[in-house]
Amino acid sequence: MGDSVRLGPFQLEHPFILAPMAGITTSPYRRLMRRHRAALVISELVSAHGIEYSGQRSLDLLRFHEEERIVGLQIFGEDLKLLCKASQWVEKLGADFVDLNLGCPVPKVVKKGAGSALCRDPLWLGQILTAMVKSVQIPVTIKIRIGWDAESKNAWDVVQAATDAGVSWVAVHGRTRSQGYSGFADWDFMGDLKAKSSIPIVGNGDLTTPELALEKLKKYGMDAVMVGRGALRNPFIFEQAECLWRRGEGQGQKPLSGEDYSSWLQEQRTLLEEVYEPRVAMIHARKWIAWSSAGFQGCHEFRRLVFSTSDPETLWAESKIFFEKKTQARDLQFLAQPFLMGGHG
Ligand SMILES: Cc1cc2nc3c(=O)[nH]c(=O)nc-3n(C[C@H](O)[C@H](O)[C@H](O)COP(=O)(O)O)c2cc1C
């Protein structure tokens, strides 16, 4: 495999990118993942209405750090004018690209005609995308599902509308809207889409190990693949996938050392405490630490401790002890079990 890959107008160091996840892919998390070799990061979905009416929460979600580049900010909405204005706002903030959420299955979003509902009418969607692309200089990208339900897998129509509008790439979560997070991502379907498409396609769904990420990338000829939940349980997944991609499959990985884990913990702490007040930093730290402990011996007792302590010093000290001791004994089958089956895309 080569030294770098092209994705739309960007040259990426490798083809493994971080999926947007609401409440999780905050600026400190994105910085952490860039340090741990995610080739590109995207914010969680931010409401175009919220941006227009200067909702503080929306504006907070749009903050990013220079260290995150290449970084995209994701918006959602159903109103053409507001989506164009939100895109311009994203451009003004200096983000590298603006991503439109077209995969969110959540009823509150879909009922208003946003998220995955916008894909039900590819003609109208095409008009929105054309207007968005015209309204900014930065690239416009989209993230979709393969269709509304098993009877209407219309992702190809959406890809065509996006191509005509000048969208830079389409990321596809290989489930339908009605599947939510059940079943499996349909990689064969995404592979067909990729084979027919003249614009880059990014495949996404159920990549829980670095081996799987590389396998799907190659088998389906994807331009890049996107990893979400897999990175929560294995924060080293990007560097491991990159390593496999560069050195070839079957080359084996350097096992993670206790030191790898303690410096990862230290980085988390520094980043969280730089951005948040102690109480909020604890909320994020607990989640990050608990997810990453999955499958290690004693993870259940450890999680109980993580969620019962309110003292940051205890949290970080106990985590250091836990991860330093457990790095070699992980139940990999556990990692493939369904996890966090709800989200906005
Ligand atoms: C908790 C959670 C929040 C999510 N939030 C978003 C979001 O804000 N925008 C989006 O496009 N997708 C969102 N998603 C969907 C993911 O980006 C991804 O498409 C999905 O999790 C499948 O990939 P995975 O199996 O690698 O996790 C979210 C998923 C989860 C689990």
PDBQT file of the ligand as one rigid body, heavy atoms in Angstrom, charges set to zero:
ROOT
HETATM    1  C1  LIG A 401     -23.389   7.286  20.359  1.00  0.00    +0.000 C 
HETATM    2  C2  LIG A 401     -23.364   7.520  18.877  1.00  0.00    +0.000 A 
HETATM    3  C3  LIG A 401     -23.534   8.801  18.375  1.00  0.00    +0.000 A 
HETATM    4  C4  LIG A 401     -23.514   9.033  16.998  1.00  0.00    +0.000 A 
HETATM    5  N1  LIG A 401     -23.623  10.308  16.536  1.00  0.00    +0.000 NA
HETATM    6  C5  LIG A 401     -23.503  10.558  15.202  1.00  0.00    +0.000 A 
HETATM    7  C6  LIG A 401     -23.484  11.890  14.695  1.00  0.00    +0.000 A 
HETATM    8  O1  LIG A 401     -23.543  12.873  15.440  1.00  0.00    +0.000 OA
HETATM    9  N2  LIG A 401     -23.410  12.052  13.349  1.00  0.00    +0.000 N 
HETATM   10  C7  LIG A 401     -23.329  10.984  12.478  1.00  0.00    +0.000 A 
HETATM   11  O2  LIG A 401     -23.248  11.182  11.270  1.00  0.00    +0.000 OA
HETATM   12  N3  LIG A 401     -23.306   9.727  12.936  1.00  0.00    +0.000 NA
HETATM   13  C8  LIG A 401     -23.377   9.485  14.272  1.00  0.00    +0.000 A 
HETATM   14  N4  LIG A 401     -23.326   8.204  14.737  1.00  0.00    +0.000 N 
HETATM   15  C9  LIG A 401     -23.140   7.088  13.778  1.00  0.00    +0.000 C 
HETATM   16  C10 LIG A 401     -21.654   6.730  13.601  1.00  0.00    +0.000 C 
HETATM   17  O3  LIG A 401     -20.944   7.779  12.999  1.00  0.00    +0.000 OA
HETATM   18  C11 LIG A 401     -21.502   5.453  12.761  1.00  0.00    +0.000 C 
HETATM   19  O4  LIG A 401     -22.096   5.683  11.513  1.00  0.00    +0.000 OA
HETATM   20  C12 LIG A 401     -22.153   4.227  13.396  1.00  0.00    +0.000 C 
HETATM   21  O5  LIG A 401     -21.867   4.151  14.770  1.00  0.00    +0.000 OA
HETATM   22  C13 LIG A 401     -21.674   2.934  12.716  1.00  0.00    +0.000 C 
HETATM   23  O6  LIG A 401     -20.267   2.843  12.759  1.00  0.00    +0.000 OA
HETATM   24  P1  LIG A 401     -19.476   1.962  13.866  1.00  0.00    +0.000 P 
HETATM   25  O7  LIG A 401     -20.030   0.578  13.789  1.00  0.00    +0.000 OA
HETATM   26  O8  LIG A 401     -18.032   2.062  13.470  1.00  0.00    +0.000 OA
HETATM   27  O9  LIG A 401     -19.749   2.583  15.202  1.00  0.00    +0.000 OA
HETATM   28  C14 LIG A 401     -23.343   7.954  16.105  1.00  0.00    +0.000 A 
HETATM   29  C15 LIG A 401     -23.201   6.664  16.614  1.00  0.00    +0.000 A 
HETATM   30  C16 LIG A 401     -23.198   6.434  17.978  1.00  0.00    +0.000 A 
HETATM   31  C17 LIG A 401     -23.012   5.027  18.500  1.00  0.00    +0.000 C 
ENDROOT
TORSDOF 0
